[in-house]
């Protein structure tokens, strides 16, 4: 007698969500080469590349208390720039190379964990009036600076956007595929290995299943996590 396996298919109860496109008119990336803190902890340079479609202000804030980030995501005053050893620069549309130099007296290094300060927070704000309440008016980049206590490269830890109506959103990869782990074009379904993986599961954000297999897959095929919501991608 042959052994048999029984597969119980279940209906899919996840709720489909519809994503509204959000246009971000600028980007800020850290250039690792030439960025960091020297052995004495007194000379700090961070090099960045700013790309903007519109005229904007760039505010650089050093040694930002972690407890203050929530407020700074909503508004950065002139007093904040002064208190946090920062400066404000103006740029027109285009690509710009930025060199940020820390000139404060306190060291940015913190040997103990968890750390109480972010070494650098960069805030990009448009100078013109927003076109609509949903327009993105600011980008906030929380930047880690490599020092003698950690081998982590100088890089952006988190990016947030602020819209004209006051909404603040943490930017995250939209989905991850089974092959790449990033927002690359999705491959084949991880269940049937035949149809394109067109469905992205939430909250795990794995894009790993086709429409047909999703209808009878109550959990994520990759992480086995519960599927509460989903959205589909056009192929």
Secondary structure, DSSP 4 states (H G I P E B T S, - for coil): -------------PEE--PPP----EEEEEEEEEEEE-TTS--EEEEEEEEESS-EEEEEEEEEEGGGHHHHTT---HHHHHHTT-EEEEE-SEEEEEEEEE--SS-S---SSS-SEEEEEEEEEESSPPSSTTSEEEEEEEEE--BTTB-PPSEEEEEEEEETTS-EEE---S-B-TTTSSSSPP-B-TTTSSSB--EEEETT-BEEE-HHHHTT-SB-TTT--B--EEEE---
